[in-house]
């Protein structure tokens, strides 16, 4: 398979089947990206943290846009997102790279409402250097929001004012 023809697509999964679908696709040798975040969990007798998907109900697969057979025939997959049935929409590589950087940075991240307007900023230093996103303020702290347009979803991570600049 020619790597230049591969694109990231958003895969919609059954509720709480993201990890199951990821494992199934990895077994079929399909490159998959499932961004996860650590969330504290309170049990009756103890506290622990669990890994939950950043975008519940979705993961990303790296496939040819004309051939999604391996993905859409996987148990737990509802569909591959696209403009028409059988016509898949690619998620820009840049958005996947930004999300991967945010998840791997070990900074606290949390889902954020999708934003269409706001100031676009670039992180100029620190673990998120090079990421562009929308700047918001939450509880007197600055946060950068990165969106996946196709999903209509976003995630946010905290940044300090001296780390950001207008692109």
Secondary structure, 3 states (H helix, E strand, C coil): CCHHHEEEEEEEECCCCHHHHHHHHHHCCCEEECCEEEEEEECCCCEEEEEEECCCCEEEEEEECCCCHHHHCCCCEEEECCCECCECCEECHHHHHHHHHHHHCCCCEEEECCCCCCCEEEECCCCCCCCEEEEEEECCEEEEEEEECCCCEEEEEEECHHHEEEC
